Amino acid sequence: MRAFARLLVFAVAILCLAGLGLLATSPPQLAGSPGANAPTSSAATAGGTSAASPAPAPRLTPGVSRTNAVNASGLKAVNASSLPAEARRTLELIAQGGPYPYSRDAVLFSNFEGLLPRKPNGYYQEFTVETSGESDRGPRRIITGGAGEKYYTPDHYQSFVFVNEAK
């Protein structure tokens, strides 16, 4: 009976890790390396559904900025030119493919808040927008989607706007 209980606890732990997207993920690939643009495989998506979900869109190739992304999010759209200078600089770094000032830039953004369109785990990446006067990374971020769309949050994921880079 004790062995069965241990097995049950182990199975629940595996399911929790899979639900959080911490299991069965591939390590990040450098641009130009084999499989760099291949979608990551995951047993579960951020929404907790099975692997039957469509594969994530390929990552943006460093140095290539897709400025014609469509705002299918329903969020308010703002022109990139109206963003703070630090956010525009972050957009430039994303288009160049880096280098990024923080080690936590270009990492997975899981959209736990659910404010962005629901996509498979691994679809979004986050980038820091420097905030003067902050001793850490501050609250501002640019979030990129696999299809080239970009979102700005001034308040650490409490709200987002779609960034229209064409203007």
Secondary structure as UniProt FT lines:
FT   HELIX           2..19
FT   TURN            20..21
FT   TURN            31..32
FT   TURN            34..37
FT   TURN            46..47
FT   TURN            51..52
FT   TURN            62..63
FT   TURN            67..68
FT   STRAND          77..79
FT   HELIX           80..82
FT   HELIX           85..96
FT   TURN            103..106
FT   STRAND          107..109
FT   TURN            112..113
FT   TURN            121..122
FT   STRAND          124..128
FT   TURN            132..133
FT   STRAND          141..145
FT   TURN            146..147
FT   STRAND          150..153
FT   TURN            156..157
FT   STRAND          161..164
FT   TURN            165..166
//
